[in-house]
Structures are given as structure tokens and as C-alpha cells.
């Protein structure tokens, strides 16, 4: 037989409210396009590196992707923001959001043309950031990453081009395929490029392809539907 319920005095459970500020510190590379001062606003791409480039040495961030190409002399008609993730932690959307807020506040950024791309751990971070603020971005391009399929409910409308190597043993191709399929089930029209002979490195081919940047720059944030 169940014991009779005893109702506690309301004074034992009171309403409270947290009001605090969380400090975010992050090192990052910033590249401004040629002729930056001649234009009122510019598209921006946020690049998220992989697990191997974590730490406190920004030179590591130049190992792959847009930062590597910029270091080799390539010019992008974009503001390129390349943060560095500290050792032994993963990309956190709230911290990346704080970084974007700061760059937008201090630079001439077209807020309807903000793009996110990343490789491996950065690919996972790209999917996760899209789920966190799905209406902020014009497009995402996750490379050899993955995420939780239910995240796709948050951003089926978001132009997405994912990339993966068919022979990737670090992050199986299925991780990208599942996210693409989930978006399609929600009515989205994402793209997935699979490199038949590539292993984990599906980013070198992607980031050196001019058509990749042409696609990015053609995307513009769509108005949020009520």
C-alpha cells in the first residue's frame, strides 16, 4: 500500500533567476579582402578546423582549408574568420556565435551572406552550429563531418553542400549521408559530393575547387517564414 502523499511547505522550493555573463576567449585568424574599404559590406565565411589543429598556436590553423590558401597568396572576395579550438575540447556553438557577433560588430559584414564550412571535427561543428542558429546563415558546407539526424528539422531550408571520401575510415561516409537524407526528408534540397577514392582527406579537393566558392557566393540568406 502506497504511503499517503505529504505536501511540502511551498517555502522549501522558491523561484530563482540566473543573470550572469559567460566570458569567451578565442584566438582566430582574420583575413579581409582586397579593396575592403571600397565596399559597404562583404560576405563572410567562418572556417572550422579539425581536431589536429587544436591548441594555442595559430600557425596550426593554416595547415588546411582557406587559411592555408590565404597563406599561399590566394585572394578571397570574402571576410575569412578562422578560429582555433583549444586543446582537448570541441567546437561550441555559443562561443562561435559570440565570435561572429564580435566580428560583425567591428567589421563590414553582409549579414545575409554568412557561410560556415569546416573539416572533420569542424564538419561536425558546422552541422552543430547550423542547428544552433539555423536562420543566421546563407549556406553551410560541412566536410567529412556528421551530426544528429533530428537537427535537420531545424534547417531543412538552409542551402547545404556536404563532402566526404568514400574510403574514409576516420569518419564514415554514412555520417554525412544520414544528415543529407534527414534534410531531404524534411523537404530540403542539400547536395552531397562523394570522392570515390578519397579517404579522410576530402577537404583538399574541395577547398581548391573554384566552383565551391562560386556556389557559396551565390547563396543569400532567405527570409524567415512565420
C-alpha positions in Angstrom: 0.0 0.0 0.0 1.4 3.4 -1.0 2.0 5.9 1.8 -0.1 9.0 1.9 1.4 11.9 0.0 2.8 14.7 2.2 2.8 18.1 0.5 5.9 20.1 1.3 5.8 23.7 2.5 6.0 26.0 -0.6 8.8 27.8 1.2 11.1 24.9 0.6 11.1 25.5 -3.2 11.4 29.1 -4.4 11.7 30.8 -7.7 15.2 32.0 -8.6 16.8 33.6 -11.7 20.3 33.4 -13.1 21.7 36.6 -14.6 25.4 36.3 -15.4 27.9 36.9 -18.2 30.0 34.0 -19.6 33.4 35.1 -20.7 34.6 33.8 -24.1 38.2 33.9 -25.1 39.3 32.7 -28.6 42.2 33.1 -30.8 41.4 33.5 -34.5 42.8 34.4 -37.9 41.1 37.2 -39.8 41.5 37.9 -43.5 40.0 40.9 -45.2 39.6 41.0 -49.0 41.4 43.4 -51.2 39.6 46.7 -51.6 37.9 46.1 -48.2 37.4 49.9 -47.7 35.8 50.4 -51.1 32.7 48.4 -50.3 30.0 48.9 -47.6 29.7 45.2 -46.7 31.2 41.9 -47.6 30.3 38.2 -47.4 31.9 36.3 -44.6 33.0 32.6 -44.3 33.6 31.0 -40.9 36.1 28.2 -41.2 36.3 25.5 -38.5 39.5 23.3 -38.5 39.8 19.7 -37.5 40.9 18.1 -34.2 44.6 18.0 -35.2 44.8 21.8 -35.3 43.6 22.5 -31.8 45.8 24.3 -29.3 47.2 27.8 -28.8 49.4 28.1 -31.9 47.5 29.9 -34.7 50.1 28.6 -37.3 48.3 25.2 -36.9 45.1 26.7 -38.3 47.0 27.4 -41.6 47.5 23.7 -42.2 44.3 23.2 -44.2 41.4 25.0 -45.9 41.1 28.7 -46.7 43.8 29.8 -44.1 46.3 27.6 -45.9 45.3 29.0 -49.3 45.5 32.6 -48.0 48.9 31.9 -46.6 49.9 30.8 -50.1 48.8 34.1 -51.5 45.2 33.4 -52.6 42.7 36.2 -52.5 39.1 35.6 -51.5 36.3 38.2 -52.1 35.2 37.4 -48.5 36.0 38.2 -44.9 37.5 34.9 -43.7 37.3 34.1 -40.0 39.3 31.1 -38.8 39.2 30.5 -35.1 41.3 28.0 -33.1 39.7 25.5 -30.8 41.6 24.9 -27.5 43.3 21.5 -26.9 41.0 18.6 -25.9 37.7 20.5 -26.4 35.2 20.6 -29.3 33.5 23.5 -31.2 30.9 25.1 -29.0 28.1 27.0 -30.9 27.6 29.6 -28.2 31.3 30.5 -28.4 31.3 30.6 -32.2 28.2 32.8 -32.0 30.0 35.2 -29.7 32.9 35.4 -32.2 30.6 36.1 -35.1 28.8 38.8 -33.1 32.1 40.5 -32.4 33.3 40.3 -36.0 30.0 41.6 -37.3 30.1 44.5 -34.8 33.6 45.6 -35.7 33.7 44.9 -39.5 31.7 45.5 -42.6 29.8 42.2 -42.9 26.8 41.4 -45.1 24.6 39.5 -42.6 22.6 37.9 -45.4 25.8 36.3 -46.7 27.4 34.5 -43.8 28.7 31.0 -44.6 30.1 28.2 -42.4 32.4 25.4 -43.5 34.7 23.0 -41.7 36.5 19.7 -41.9 36.3 16.6 -39.7 35.7 18.0 -36.2 35.0 21.2 -38.0 32.5 19.4 -40.2 30.7 18.2 -37.0 30.9 21.8 -35.7 29.4 23.2 -38.9 26.3 20.9 -38.6 26.0 21.7 -34.9 26.2 25.5 -35.4 23.6 25.3 -38.1 21.3 23.6 -35.7 22.0 26.2 -33.0 21.2 29.3 -35.1 19.6 28.0 -38.3 18.3 31.3 -39.5 21.6 33.1 -39.3 23.4 31.6 -42.3 23.2 31.8 -46.0 24.7 28.3 -46.5 26.9 25.6 -44.9 29.5 23.3 -46.3 30.4 20.5 -43.8 33.3 18.3 -44.9 33.7 14.7 -43.6 31.5 15.5 -40.6 28.2 14.4 -39.2 25.6 15.2 -36.5 22.3 14.2 -35.0 19.7 13.5 -37.7 16.9 15.3 -35.7 18.9 18.5 -36.1 17.8 18.6 -39.7 14.3 19.7 -38.6 15.9 23.0 -37.6 17.3 23.9 -41.0 15.8 22.0 -44.0 15.7 25.3 -45.8 19.4 26.0 -45.5 21.5 25.6 -48.7 23.9 22.8 -47.9 26.7 21.2 -49.8 28.5 18.4 -47.9 31.6 16.5 -49.0 33.0 13.1 -48.0 35.5 10.5 -49.1 34.1 7.1 -49.9 37.0 5.4 -48.3 37.0 7.5 -45.1 37.8 5.3 -42.1 38.1 8.2 -39.7 34.5 9.4 -40.1 32.4 7.0 -42.2 30.6 8.3 -45.2 27.3 7.3 -43.6 27.7 10.3 -41.2 27.3 12.8 -44.0 24.7 10.7 -45.9 22.5 10.4 -42.8 22.4 14.2 -42.4 21.7 14.8 -46.1 18.9 12.2 -46.1 17.4 13.7 -43.0 17.3 17.1 -44.6 15.7 15.7 -47.7 13.0 14.0 -45.5 12.2 17.5 -44.1 11.8 18.9 -47.6 15.3 20.3 -48.1 17.4 20.1 -51.2 21.0 19.6 -49.9 23.9 18.3 -52.1 26.5 15.7 -51.2 29.7 15.2 -53.2 31.5 11.8 -52.6 35.0 11.4 -53.8 35.3 7.7 -54.7 39.0 7.2 -54.0 39.4 9.7 -51.1 39.9 8.7 -47.5 39.6 11.1 -44.6 41.1 14.0 -46.6 38.1 15.1 -48.7 38.9 18.8 -47.9 41.9 19.4 -50.1 40.0 18.7 -53.3 37.0 20.7 -52.0 38.8 23.9 -51.0 40.9 24.1 -54.1 37.8 23.9 -56.4 36.7 27.4 -57.7 33.2 26.1 -58.2 32.9 25.6 -54.4 33.4 29.3 -53.8 31.2 30.3 -56.7 28.4 28.2 -55.1 28.9 29.8 -51.7 28.9 33.3 -53.0 25.7 32.7 -55.0 23.8 31.9 -51.7 21.9 34.5 -49.8 20.0 34.1 -46.5 16.3 33.6 -47.1 13.7 35.5 -45.1 12.4 33.5 -42.1 8.9 32.3 -42.7 6.3 32.7 -40.0 
